[in-house]
Amino acid sequence: MKNPYSDDTFLARWLNDDLDAKEKIEFEKSQDYQKYVTIINKIDTLESPMYNKERVFNAIKNDIRKNNKPAIRIIPKWSYGIAATLVVLLGLYFFFDSSTTYTTNYGEQITVELLDGSEVILNSKSILKFKKSDWNTNRIVTLDGEAFFKVKKGSDFIVETTSGKVKVIGTQFNVNTQKDFFEVICHEGKVKAIGNTNEAILTKGKAFRITNNVVENWDTETTKPSWLSGETTFTNTPLRQVIRSLENQFNITFNKEKIDQNQRFTGSYNHNNIELALKTIFVPMEISYTFNNENNIVLVKE
């Protein structure tokens, strides 16, 4: 696969978190971005007897000690090696992986029908995968992001995420998952939510969340997620997750260094007006917001 970037160090700088804001935003908009993210997530699952993580780590530390120049940020040599092999890994991975994948962009929602007739509605910046070839014997759906599931009566499958999984039989429920966040709300029927160390049986109107390894439960009267109707609602949700939602909806980034992202927010915002959404969330929390540029907003506690 040909490198689509004129700068040969681009992928290495991305791996080392050295892209500037403009490069990062443009890259995340590209069709290639999610493919490379998928490869990175899969690298830890690959077995290679020629690679010793501890040995490489120690070698890197020794190299840094010998070449320690505070004024210059050094990109480790191994980053270039990984970047150079990403193209090969990308081709191999998608050649052998027979999964069907659906993705959404910023502010986008799509509806996916599973092979059993169940319906999945993906919220913005989300990924859904499943294998058609062995659906009858391996009913597993993987999710990164947020989705509403309307399971056909009598059908069953498992929704797997990086933070937990859900076992379902003829029900309607919403799953919202990120690296450090796992939330399941049952709108109809019954589901089993399974975190890394905790699990719960949820019936209609019950909600379950794990954030920062803390389990939370509450009741809700909603019959479907509000985001299906153009409004996202939160119940005592960490501000960090609220900000992620805004970023995924409006294709923006935030400078969050001067606020406490662990404080909680209860309320909602409308998808149609970014200015109104910002006021709705940050004014009650006494947080000021300033546009640094068209796509970046600086947050400061008043």
C-alpha positions as CSV (number, residue, x, y, z in Angstrom):
1,M,0.0,0.0,0.0
2,K,1.5,3.4,-1.0
3,N,2.1,5.9,1.8
4,P,-0.6,8.6,1.2
5,Y,1.4,11.3,3.0
6,S,4.2,13.3,1.4
7,D,6.0,13.6,4.7
8,D,7.7,10.3,5.4
9,T,7.8,11.0,9.2
10,F,4.1,11.7,9.4
11,L,3.0,8.4,10.9
12,A,6.0,8.3,13.3
13,R,5.1,11.8,14.5
14,W,1.4,10.7,14.9
15,L,2.5,7.6,17.0
16,N,4.7,9.9,19.1
17,D,1.9,12.5,19.5
18,D,3.9,15.1,17.7
19,L,1.4,16.3,15.2
20,D,0.3,19.9,15.4
21,A,-3.4,20.7,15.9
22,K,-4.1,21.3,12.3
23,E,-2.4,18.1,11.1
24,K,-4.2,16.1,13.8
25,I,-7.6,17.5,12.9
26,E,-7.1,16.8,9.2
27,F,-5.8,13.3,9.8
28,E,-8.8,12.4,12.0
29,K,-11.1,13.6,9.2
30,S,-9.4,11.3,6.7
31,Q,-10.7,7.9,5.7
32,D,-7.4,6.3,6.7
33,Y,-7.5,7.4,10.3
34,Q,-9.7,4.7,11.7
35,K,-7.8,2.0,9.8
36,Y,-4.6,3.0,11.4
37,V,-6.2,3.2,14.9
38,T,-7.6,-0.3,14.4
39,I,-4.1,-1.5,13.5
40,I,-2.6,0.1,16.6
41,N,-5.3,-1.5,18.7
42,K,-4.5,-4.9,17.2
43,I,-0.7,-4.7,17.5
44,D,-0.8,-5.8,21.2
45,T,-2.6,-8.9,20.2
46,L,0.0,-10.0,17.7
47,E,2.5,-12.6,18.9
48,S,6.1,-12.3,17.7
49,P,9.0,-14.2,19.3
50,M,11.4,-11.7,17.8
51,Y,10.1,-8.8,19.8
52,N,10.9,-8.3,23.5
53,K,9.0,-5.3,24.9
54,E,11.2,-5.0,28.1
55,R,14.4,-5.2,26.1
56,V,13.3,-2.5,23.7
57,F,12.0,-0.3,26.5
58,N,15.4,-0.5,28.3
59,A,17.2,0.2,25.1
60,I,15.1,3.3,24.5
61,K,15.8,4.6,28.0
62,N,19.6,4.1,27.6
63,D,19.4,5.9,24.2
64,I,17.6,8.8,25.8
65,R,20.2,9.1,28.6
66,K,23.1,9.1,26.0
67,N,21.4,11.7,23.8
68,N,19.5,13.8,26.3
69,K,19.1,17.3,24.8
70,P,16.3,19.2,26.6
71,A,15.8,21.7,23.8
72,I,15.1,19.0,21.2
73,R,12.2,16.5,21.3
74,I,13.5,13.2,19.9
75,I,11.3,10.8,18.1
76,P,12.5,7.3,19.0
77,K,13.9,5.3,16.1
78,W,11.6,2.5,16.7
79,S,8.6,4.8,15.9
80,Y,9.8,5.1,12.4
81,G,10.0,1.3,12.2
82,I,6.5,0.9,13.4
83,A,5.3,3.6,11.0
84,A,7.0,1.9,8.1
85,T,5.3,-1.4,8.8
86,L,1.9,0.0,9.4
87,V,1.2,0.0,5.7
88,V,2.1,-3.7,5.5
89,L,0.1,-4.6,8.7
90,L,-2.9,-2.7,7.4
91,G,-3.0,-4.7,4.2
92,L,-2.5,-8.0,6.0
93,Y,-5.0,-7.3,8.7
94,F,-7.9,-6.3,6.4
95,F,-7.0,-9.2,4.0
96,F,-7.5,-11.8,6.8
97,D,-10.2,-10.0,8.8
98,S,-13.6,-10.9,7.3
99,S,-15.5,-8.6,9.6
100,T,-18.1,-6.2,8.2
101,T,-17.5,-2.7,9.6
102,Y,-19.7,0.4,9.9
103,T,-18.4,3.8,11.0
104,T,-19.9,7.2,11.5
105,N,-18.3,10.6,11.1
106,Y,-18.7,13.8,13.3
107,G,-22.4,14.5,13.9
108,E,-23.5,11.5,11.8
109,Q,-25.9,8.7,12.6
110,I,-26.5,5.5,10.6
111,T,-28.8,2.5,10.9
112,V,-27.4,-1.0,10.5
113,E,-29.5,-4.2,10.2
114,L,-27.9,-7.3,11.6
115,L,-28.3,-10.7,9.9
116,D,-31.0,-11.7,12.4
117,G,-33.1,-8.7,11.6
118,S,-32.1,-6.7,14.7
119,E,-31.4,-3.0,14.2
120,V,-28.5,-0.9,15.4
121,I,-28.4,2.9,15.2
122,L,-24.8,4.2,15.5
123,N,-24.2,7.6,17.0
124,S,-21.5,10.0,15.8
125,K,-17.8,8.8,15.7
126,S,-18.7,5.2,16.5
127,I,-17.6,1.9,15.0
128,L,-19.6,-1.4,14.7
129,K,-18.2,-4.7,13.6
130,F,-19.5,-8.2,13.2
131,K,-18.7,-11.3,11.0
132,K,-21.3,-12.3,8.5
133,S,-19.6,-15.6,7.6
134,D,-20.1,-17.3,11.0
135,W,-23.0,-15.3,12.4
136,N,-25.1,-18.4,13.2
137,T,-22.3,-19.8,15.5
138,N,-20.5,-16.7,16.6
139,R,-23.0,-13.9,17.3
140,I,-20.6,-11.2,18.6
141,V,-20.9,-7.5,17.7
142,T,-18.0,-5.2,18.7
143,L,-18.7,-1.5,19.4
144,D,-16.5,1.5,19.9
145,G,-18.6,4.6,20.7
146,E,-22.3,4.7,21.2
147,A,-25.2,2.8,19.7
148,F,-28.9,2.0,20.3
149,F,-29.8,-1.7,19.8
150,K,-33.3,-2.9,18.9
151,V,-33.0,-6.6,19.1
152,K,-35.5,-8.8,17.2
153,K,-37.6,-10.8,19.6
154,G,-36.2,-14.3,20.2
155,S,-32.7,-13.3,18.9
156,D,-29.6,-13.2,21.1
157,F,-26.0,-12.0,20.7
158,I,-23.2,-10.3,22.6
159,V,-22.0,-6.8,22.3
160,E,-18.3,-6.5,23.1
161,T,-16.4,-3.3,23.9
162,T,-13.0,-2.5,25.4
163,S,-14.6,-1.7,28.7
164,G,-17.2,-4.4,29.1
165,K,-19.9,-6.4,27.2
166,V,-23.6,-6.9,27.1
167,K,-25.6,-10.1,26.7
168,V,-29.0,-9.6,25.1
169,I,-32.2,-11.5,24.3
170,G,-35.0,-9.6,22.6
171,T,-34.6,-6.1,24.1
172,Q,-33.9,-2.4,23.4
173,F,-30.9,-0.8,25.0
174,N,-28.3,1.9,24.6
175,V,-24.5,1.3,25.0
176,N,-22.0,4.1,25.4
177,T,-18.4,3.0,25.6
178,Q,-15.0,4.7,25.7
179,K,-11.5,3.7,27.0
180,D,-12.4,4.5,30.6
181,F,-16.2,4.7,30.4
182,F,-18.9,2.0,30.0
183,E,-22.6,2.8,30.2
184,V,-25.7,0.7,29.5
185,I,-29.3,1.8,29.7
186,C,-32.2,-0.7,29.2
187,H,-35.2,0.7,27.5
188,E,-37.2,-2.5,27.0
189,G,-36.8,-6.2,28.0
190,K,-33.7,-7.3,29.9
191,V,-29.9,-7.2,29.4
192,K,-26.9,-8.3,31.3
193,A,-24.1,-5.7,31.5
194,I,-20.7,-7.0,32.3
195,G,-17.8,-4.8,33.2
196,N,-14.2,-5.9,34.0
197,T,-15.0,-6.7,37.6
198,N,-18.8,-6.0,38.0
199,E,-22.0,-7.0,36.3
200,A,-25.7,-6.3,36.6
201,I,-29.0,-7.5,35.2
202,L,-30.9,-4.5,33.8
203,T,-34.6,-4.3,33.2
204,K,-36.7,-1.5,31.6
205,G,-35.7,1.9,33.0
206,K,-32.5,0.7,34.7
207,A,-29.1,2.2,33.9
208,F,-25.6,1.0,34.7
209,R,-22.3,2.8,34.5
210,I,-18.6,2.2,35.3
211,T,-16.3,5.2,35.2
212,N,-12.9,5.4,36.9
213,N,-13.6,1.8,38.2
214,V,-16.6,3.1,40.1
215,V,-20.0,1.4,39.5
216,E,-23.1,3.6,39.3
217,N,-26.8,2.6,39.0
218,W,-29.9,4.8,38.4
219,D,-33.4,4.8,37.0
220,T,-34.7,6.5,33.9
221,E,-38.1,6.9,32.4
222,T,-36.9,7.4,28.8
223,T,-38.2,4.9,26.2
224,K,-35.3,5.6,23.8
225,P,-32.0,7.6,23.7
226,S,-32.6,11.4,23.3
227,W,-29.8,11.6,20.8
228,L,-32.0,9.8,18.2
229,S,-34.1,13.0,18.2
230,G,-31.2,15.5,18.0
231,E,-30.5,16.1,21.7
232,T,-28.0,14.4,23.9
233,T,-28.8,14.0,27.6
234,F,-26.6,13.3,30.6
235,T,-27.4,12.1,34.1
236,N,-24.7,13.0,36.7
237,T,-22.1,12.3,34.0
238,P,-18.4,13.2,34.3
239,L,-17.6,16.4,32.4
240,R,-14.9,14.5,30.5
241,Q,-17.5,12.4,28.8
242,V,-19.7,15.4,28.1
243,I,-16.8,17.1,26.3
244,R,-16.1,13.9,24.3
245,S,-19.7,14.0,23.1
246,L,-19.4,17.6,22.0
247,E,-16.2,16.9,20.1
248,N,-17.8,13.9,18.3
249,Q,-20.9,15.9,17.5
250,F,-19.5,19.2,16.3
251,N,-15.9,18.2,15.1
252,I,-14.2,20.4,17.6
253,T,-11.4,20.1,20.2
254,F,-11.0,21.6,23.7
255,N,-8.2,22.9,25.8
256,K,-9.2,21.4,29.1
257,E,-6.1,22.1,31.3
258,K,-7.7,24.7,33.4
259,I,-10.9,22.8,34.4
260,D,-11.7,19.8,36.5
261,Q,-13.0,17.1,34.1
262,N,-14.2,14.9,36.9
263,Q,-17.0,17.2,38.0
264,R,-20.5,16.0,37.1
265,F,-23.1,17.4,34.7
266,T,-26.8,16.7,34.4
267,G,-28.7,18.2,31.5
268,S,-28.8,18.1,27.7
269,Y,-27.6,20.0,24.6
270,N,-29.2,20.3,21.1
271,H,-27.3,19.1,18.1
272,N,-28.4,22.0,15.8
273,N,-26.5,24.9,17.4
274,I,-23.0,24.7,18.8
275,E,-23.1,28.1,20.5
276,L,-26.3,27.1,22.3
277,A,-24.8,23.8,23.2
278,L,-21.8,25.4,24.8
279,K,-23.9,27.8,26.8
280,T,-26.2,25.1,28.0
281,I,-23.4,23.0,29.4
282,F,-20.7,25.4,30.5
283,V,-22.6,28.5,31.8
284,P,-24.3,26.6,34.7
285,M,-20.9,25.0,35.6
286,E,-19.3,28.5,35.7
287,I,-16.8,27.6,33.0
288,S,-15.9,30.2,30.4
289,Y,-15.2,29.2,26.8
290,T,-13.2,31.0,24.2
291,F,-12.7,30.0,20.5
292,N,-9.0,29.8,20.0
293,N,-9.7,29.1,16.3
294,E,-12.6,27.7,14.3
295,N,-12.2,24.2,15.7
296,N,-10.5,24.7,19.1
297,I,-12.1,26.0,22.3
298,V,-10.3,27.0,25.5
299,L,-12.1,26.2,28.8
300,V,-11.4,28.1,32.0
301,K,-13.0,27.9,35.4
302,E,-14.5,31.3,36.3
